[in-house]
Amino acid sequence: MTNPVLTAELALKSFYIFNSAFGPKEGEASWLFVLTSHPFTLPDSLQEEKKVLFYHPQDTDIDTKIKDVGLSEAIIKFSNTFTKDDSVQTMHTQKTCQFYYQPEPGYWMIMTLSVPFDRKTRDSGDYNEYHGDTIHDTIYQSVLRQAYRMFRMFHGTFQDNLRPNEELDAQANLIGRLEAFYQSYILHLQMKRCDVVDAFGSVQYLPLNQLLFLRVQNFINMIEATFAPIKHCIFLYSDQVVWSGINPTDLYTLYEYFHSPMFDQLAQSKQTRPAYVTEQGKCKRYTLMVCRKVQNISLCLLLDDGAVENEQSLYLELNAVVNPQLTAISSDISQHLQSGGESSYSFGCGGGSSSSSSSSRDDSAPKFIFFNELNLQHRGTVRLGQAQYHSVTGSGLPNDVMNLIVDLLDDVRSNRSSVMDETIVKTHDDYWIVKRSCNTRHVFIILNKSSTLIDVTEETKKILDQHVKGIFF
């Protein structure tokens, strides 16, 4: 008989960035050894340290940093003997799980997580029971990739920052930028709260009727025509996207930024900041300006970089022009939603309609998640992302069910041969998961009850007819 006496949750153990090209070249260390009369006065660690561009925790000793980077280099080199490219992504051990990502040639980002465990006791003594299966590769690989995209959004690529300034050489300047950004970014990462939204990389869109949507579109066209520096707009209502003029991946990055403490900290001191958006395969620099919330609306503007001489003057002029119109639009949208205009959509993932919220209160009630890969949109009756931690009990899903949904999505992504397919899975604790896919659109239906396959099929048909009728199937 065993009894748990201590539990350790999933945690970030280390996060580092390196580039082997900045270290000693082959034969360089031995050449230095020959030339100096006191070889120990110029240790190889001084050369190896140059590879390390960023390391968290910051107070880690240099020997540990060099050892970790050297081990990562060895694993990457070993994996390349079996593949033609740098395709290593994950390495699991009993106590840790390490994720690899090469966002740019030569630059590697490594994230190491501590595997959660229970400390148990038995007659022979205490032991740790590790739960490595709770860490899903796709979810946390997406978290690592998002860490790069967030840096690129506001600072450009690593290579773009490898340039000297008046005080620092190129490498020191890059290291300074990485430390300034990631020391703050990592503090706000909540690894144990990552879920399918991180794997989706998606946001919620607010469905409106044609008249309201056209009104928003006309408003966007008006301000872009009135203020020449404005090139793109993002229109949010209650943290749901109504309109976006940028690609879905960059939209998700900005959406995550708007909901992070980093945005709140910067908003107190600055009204604008640089932003790099991908257009036609290239990174283009803009100036990001966020107009403060007018009732439930947030308006985010991307201005032509360098086109505005007085940003404060433009900000005040914009507020004077748009605030009255935003107030009227917000009132009309609110009235539309209160009248039940959104009921056919049931967008409950992030705090949508009251009907979907009330249905989510019952843990055994059927739930669904809809995901569109084309525009990176998700919606449904399951609280996802940060919303599930500020909502009623029973509106989220167990970790193993979340991981199984991601497994089903991975299966679809790895097999694009079939245009349409359906998979039904039953878990050991009586959860049924039905996945239907058509091209790039997927719906996951979650039932938590002891049922027969016939009952599950009938319940699935009922949910599809009610929530995603006319979208596909």
C-alpha positions in Angstrom: 0.0 0.0 0.0 1.5 3.3 -1.1 0.5 6.8 0.1 1.5 10.1 -1.6 3.3 12.4 0.8 4.6 15.1 -1.6 3.8 16.3 -5.0 6.0 18.3 -7.4 4.3 20.1 -10.3 5.6 20.6 -13.8 8.1 23.5 -13.8 10.5 25.3 -16.1 14.0 24.1 -15.2 16.0 26.0 -17.8 15.7 28.0 -20.9 18.7 29.0 -23.1 19.7 30.2 -26.5 23.0 29.5 -28.2 24.8 29.7 -31.5 27.8 27.3 -32.0 29.3 29.6 -34.6 30.2 32.2 -31.9 32.4 29.7 -30.0 35.9 28.5 -30.9 36.5 27.2 -34.3 38.1 23.8 -34.8 41.7 23.9 -33.9 41.5 27.4 -32.3 41.8 26.2 -28.7 44.8 24.0 -29.4 46.5 27.0 -31.3 46.0 29.2 -28.2 47.4 26.4 -26.0 50.6 26.3 -28.0 51.2 30.0 -28.1 50.7 30.8 -24.4 53.4 30.0 -21.9 50.7 29.5 -19.2 47.9 27.5 -20.8 45.7 27.6 -17.7 45.5 31.4 -17.8 43.3 31.2 -20.9 40.8 28.4 -20.3 38.6 27.0 -23.1 35.6 28.0 -21.1 36.1 31.6 -22.1 35.8 30.6 -25.7 32.9 28.2 -25.1 31.0 30.8 -23.1 30.7 32.9 -26.3 28.2 30.4 -27.7 25.7 31.2 -24.9 23.5 34.1 -25.8 20.9 33.7 -23.1 20.5 31.4 -20.1 17.7 31.2 -17.5 18.1 31.0 -14.5 20.5 33.9 -14.8 22.5 33.0 -11.7 23.5 29.6 -13.1 27.3 29.1 -13.0 29.2 29.3 -16.2 30.3 25.6 -16.1 26.7 24.4 -15.9 25.8 26.7 -18.9 28.7 25.3 -21.0 27.9 21.7 -20.0 24.2 22.1 -21.0 25.0 23.8 -24.3 27.6 21.1 -25.1 25.2 18.3 -24.3 22.6 20.0 -26.6 25.1 20.3 -29.4 26.0 16.6 -29.0 22.3 15.5 -29.1 21.7 17.7 -32.2 24.8 16.3 -34.0 23.8 12.7 -33.0 20.3 13.1 -34.4 21.6 14.5 -37.6 23.3 11.2 -38.3 19.8 9.8 -38.9 18.2 12.7 -40.7 19.2 15.2 -43.4 18.1 18.3 -41.4 18.1 19.6 -37.9 14.9 17.9 -37.0 15.5 17.0 -33.3 12.6 18.4 -31.3 12.2 16.6 -28.0 14.2 14.5 -25.6 12.6 12.7 -22.7 14.3 11.4 -19.6 12.8 10.2 -16.3 13.2 13.6 -14.6 13.2 16.1 -17.4 11.8 16.8 -20.8 13.8 19.0 -23.2 12.5 20.8 -26.3 14.7 22.0 -29.2 13.9 24.6 -31.8 16.1 26.2 -34.5 14.2 29.4 -35.5 17.0 30.7 -37.6 20.1 29.0 -39.1 22.6 28.4 -36.4 20.4 29.7 -33.5 19.0 27.1 -31.1 16.4 27.6 -28.4 16.3 24.9 -25.7 13.6 24.6 -23.0 13.9 22.1 -20.2 10.9 21.1 -18.0 11.0 19.2 -14.8 8.7 16.2 -15.0 6.0 16.3 -12.2 6.1 13.5 -9.7 4.5 12.2 -6.5 6.7 11.4 -3.5 5.5 8.1 -2.2 6.4 5.7 0.6 6.4 2.0 1.0 7.9 -0.7 3.2 11.3 -0.5 1.4 11.5 3.3 1.6 10.5 6.5 -0.1 10.5 6.8 -3.9 9.4 9.3 -6.7 6.7 8.3 -9.1 7.2 10.5 -12.3 4.4 11.4 -14.7 6.2 12.1 -17.9 3.1 11.4 -19.9 1.4 14.6 -18.6 3.9 16.7 -20.8 2.6 16.7 -24.3 5.3 17.3 -26.9 3.1 19.3 -29.3 1.8 21.7 -26.7 5.2 22.6 -25.2 7.0 22.7 -28.6 4.4 25.3 -29.5 5.1 27.2 -26.3 8.8 27.3 -27.3 8.0 28.4 -30.8 5.7 31.1 -29.5 8.6 32.4 -27.3 10.6 33.1 -30.5 7.6 34.6 -32.3 7.0 37.0 -29.4 10.6 38.2 -29.5 10.5 38.6 -33.3 7.2 40.5 -33.1 8.8 43.3 -31.1 12.5 43.1 -31.9 12.9 41.5 -35.3 14.9 38.3 -36.0 18.0 37.3 -34.0 20.1 38.0 -37.0 18.7 41.5 -37.4 19.8 42.3 -33.8 23.3 41.0 -34.4 24.7 44.5 -35.2 26.9 46.8 -33.2 25.7 50.1 -31.7 27.7 53.0 -30.2 28.5 51.2 -27.0 28.4 47.4 -27.8 29.7 45.1 -30.4 27.3 43.0 -32.4 27.2 40.0 -30.2 27.0 42.0 -26.9 24.1 44.0 -28.4 22.2 40.8 -29.3 22.8 39.3 -25.8 21.5 42.5 -24.2 18.3 42.4 -26.3 17.7 38.8 -25.5 18.3 39.3 -21.8 16.1 42.4 -21.6 13.2 40.6 -23.3 13.3 37.0 -22.0 14.0 37.7 -18.4 10.6 39.5 -18.3 8.9 37.1 -20.7 9.9 33.9 -18.8 8.6 35.3 -15.5 5.1 35.2 -16.8 5.2 31.8 -18.4 2.8 29.4 -16.6 3.7 26.0 -17.9 1.2 24.0 -15.9 -1.6 26.1 -17.5 -0.7 25.3 -21.1 -3.4 23.4 -23.1 -4.8 22.8 -26.5 -5.0 26.5 -27.3 -1.2 26.6 -27.3 -1.1 23.7 -29.8 -3.8 25.3 -31.9 -2.2 28.8 -31.8 -5.6 30.2 -32.3 -7.9 33.0 -31.2 -11.6 33.5 -30.8 -13.6 35.4 -33.4 -16.9 37.2 -32.5 -19.6 36.2 -35.0 -21.8 39.2 -35.9 -24.7 39.6 -38.3 -24.0 41.1 -41.7 -25.1 44.6 -40.9 -22.9 44.9 -37.8 -19.9 43.4 -39.5 -20.2 45.7 -42.4 -20.5 48.6 -40.0 -17.2 47.6 -38.3 -15.6 47.1 -41.7 -16.7 50.6 -42.9 -15.3 52.1 -39.7 -11.9 50.4 -40.3 -11.9 51.6 -43.9 -12.8 55.2 -42.7 -9.9 55.5 -40.3 -7.4 54.0 -42.7 -8.5 56.5 -45.3 -8.5 59.4 -42.9 -5.1 58.7 -41.2 -2.6 57.9 -43.9 0.0 56.4 -41.5 -2.5 53.6 -40.4 -1.8 50.5 -42.5 -3.5 47.7 -40.6 -6.1 47.5 -37.8 -7.2 44.9 -35.3 -10.7 45.3 -33.8 -11.5 43.4 -30.6 -14.7 43.2 -28.7 -14.6 41.6 -25.2 -11.2 40.0 -26.1 -12.7 38.4 -29.2 -11.5 39.3 -32.7 -14.0 41.0 -35.0 -11.6 42.3 -37.6 -7.9 41.8 -38.4 -5.7 43.1 -41.2 -2.7 40.9 -40.5 -1.9 37.2 -41.0 -3.4 34.7 -38.4 0.0 33.7 -36.9 1.0 37.3 -36.1 -2.5 38.0 -34.9 -2.2 35.1 -32.3 1.1 36.5 -31.2 -0.3 40.0 -30.7 -3.4 38.5 -29.0 -1.2 36.7 -26.5 0.8 39.9 -25.9 -2.4 41.9 -25.2 -3.3 39.4 -22.5 0.1 39.3 -20.8 1.5 41.3 -17.9 4.1 42.6 -20.3 1.5 44.7 -22.2 0.2 46.2 -18.9 3.7 47.1 -17.8 4.6 48.8 -21.1 1.2 50.5 -21.5 1.9 52.5 -18.4 5.0 54.1 -19.9 4.6 54.1 -23.6 1.7 54.5 -26.1 3.6 52.9 -29.0 6.3 50.4 -29.7 7.9 48.7 -32.8 6.2 45.7 -34.2 7.4 43.3 -36.9 4.7 41.7 -39.1 5.3 39.0 -41.7 4.2 40.1 -45.2 4.9 38.0 -48.3 7.5 36.0 -46.4 9.4 39.0 -45.1 9.4 40.8 -41.8 8.2 44.4 -42.1 8.5 46.9 -39.3 5.5 48.9 -38.1 4.7 51.1 -35.1 2.0 49.5 -32.8 -0.4 51.8 -31.2 -3.2 50.6 -29.0 -6.2 52.9 -28.3 -7.5 52.4 -24.8 -10.7 50.4 -24.4 -13.9 52.2 -25.2 -16.5 50.2 -23.3 -15.7 46.7 -24.5 -13.8 47.6 -27.7 -10.0 47.6 -28.1 -8.6 49.1 -31.3 -5.0 48.2 -32.2 -3.3 50.1 -35.0 -0.2 49.3 -37.0 1.3 52.6 -38.3 3.8 53.0 -41.1 7.2 53.1 -39.4 8.8 56.5 -39.3 5.7 58.2 -40.9 4.5 59.8 -37.7 6.5 62.7 -36.2 4.4 63.4 -33.2 2.8 60.2 -31.9 1.2 61.9 -28.9 -0.6 64.3 -31.2 -1.9 61.5 -33.5 -3.0 59.5 -30.5 -5.1 62.3 -29.1 -6.5 63.1 -32.6 -7.5 59.5 -33.1 -9.2 59.3 -29.8 -11.2 62.4 -30.5 -12.4 61.0 -33.9 -13.0 57.3 -33.1 -14.3 57.3 -29.5 -17.8 58.5 -30.3 -18.1 56.0 -33.1 -16.7 53.2 -31.0 -19.1 53.9 -28.3 -22.1 53.6 -30.7 -20.7 50.4 -32.2 -20.1 48.9 -28.8 -23.6 49.7 -27.7 -25.1 48.1 -30.9 -22.9 44.9 -30.5 -23.9 44.6 -26.9 -27.5 44.9 -27.7 -27.2 42.3 -30.5 -25.6 39.8 -28.1 -28.1 40.4 -25.4 -30.9 39.8 -27.8 -29.6 36.3 -28.5 -27.9 37.1 -31.8 -25.0 34.9 -30.9 -26.9 31.9 -29.6 -26.5 29.8 -32.7 -22.7 30.0 -32.4 -22.2 29.1 -28.7 -18.8 30.7 -28.4 -18.2 29.7 -24.8 -14.4 29.1 -24.9 -13.5 32.5 -23.6 -16.6 33.6 -21.7 -19.2 33.8 -24.4 -22.9 33.5 -24.1 -24.7 32.8 -20.8 -26.3 29.7 -22.3 -23.0 28.0 -23.1 -21.6 29.2 -19.7 -24.4 27.6 -17.8 -24.1 24.4 -19.8 -20.4 24.3 -18.9 -21.1 24.3 -15.2 -22.2 20.7 -15.4 -19.0 18.6 -15.7 -21.0 15.7 -17.3 -22.6 18.0 -19.9 -21.5 17.4 -23.5 -18.8 19.8 -24.7 -17.3 20.7 -28.0 -14.3 22.5 -29.5 -14.2 23.8 -33.1 -10.9 24.7 -34.7 -10.2 26.1 -38.1 -6.6 25.8 -39.2 -7.1 28.2 -42.1 -7.7 31.3 -40.0 -6.5 29.9 -36.6 -9.9 30.3 -35.0 -11.3 28.3 -32.1 -14.6 28.3 -30.3 -16.8 26.0 -28.3 -18.3 25.2 -24.9 -15.0 24.4 -23.2 -13.0 27.1 -21.3 -9.5 27.1 -22.8 -6.3 29.0 -22.1 -6.3 31.4 -19.2 -10.1 31.6 -19.2 -10.4 28.2 -17.6 -8.5 29.3 -14.5 -10.9 32.3 -13.9 -14.1 30.4 -14.5 -16.5 28.1 -12.7 -15.5 24.6 -11.7 -16.3 22.0 -14.3 -15.9 24.2 -17.4 -12.4 22.9 -18.2 -11.2 19.4 -19.1 -8.8 16.9 -17.4 -5.2 17.0 -18.6 -5.3 13.6 -20.1 -8.4 14.5 -22.2 -6.6 17.7 -23.4 -3.6 15.7 -24.4 -5.7 13.1 -26.2 -7.4 15.9 -28.2 -3.9 17.2 -29.3 -3.0 13.6 -30.2 -6.0 13.4 -32.5 -5.1 16.8 -34.1 -1.5 15.6 -34.6 -2.8 12.5 -36.4 -4.8 14.7 -38.8 -1.8 16.9 -39.5 0.4 14.0 -40.2 -2.1 12.4 -42.6 -3.5 14.9 -45.1 -4.5 12.2 -47.6 -8.1 12.0 -46.4 -10.3 15.0 -47.0 -12.8 13.9 -44.3 -12.5 11.5 -41.4 -13.9 10.7 -38.0 -12.3 9.1 -35.0 -14.0 8.0 -31.7 -12.0 7.3 -28.6 -13.0 6.2 -25.1 -10.8 6.8 -22.1 -10.4 4.7 -19.0 -12.5 7.1 -16.9 -15.5 7.1 -19.3 -14.7 10.1 -21.4 -15.8 9.8 -25.0 -14.0 12.0 -27.6 -15.3 12.3 -31.1 -13.2 14.0 -33.7 -14.5 15.0 -37.1 -12.3 16.7 -39.7 -12.9 18.2 -43.1 -10.0 19.8 -44.9 -8.6 22.3 -42.3 -11.6 22.3 -40.0 -11.9 20.1 -37.0 -14.5 19.6 -34.3 -13.9 17.7 -31.0 -16.9 16.5 -29.1 -16.4 15.5 -25.5 -18.9 13.3 -23.6 -18.4 12.4 -19.9 -20.8 9.5 -19.3 -21.1 5.8 -19.6 -22.7 5.3 -23.0 -22.9 2.9 -25.9 -21.4 3.7 -29.3 -24.9 4.3 -30.6 -25.7 6.8 -27.9 -22.4 8.6 -28.6 -23.2 8.8 -32.3 -26.7 10.2 -31.7 -25.3 12.8 -29.2 -22.6 13.8 -31.7 -25.2 14.3 -34.5 -27.3 16.5 -32.1 -24.3 18.7 -31.2 -23.2 19.1 -34.8 -26.7 20.1 -35.9 -26.9 22.6 -33.1 -23.5 24.2 -33.1 -21.7 23.7 -36.4 -24.5 23.2 -38.9 -23.7 24.7 -42.2 -20.0 25.0 -41.5 -19.1 21.5 -42.7 -20.2 17.8 -42.7 
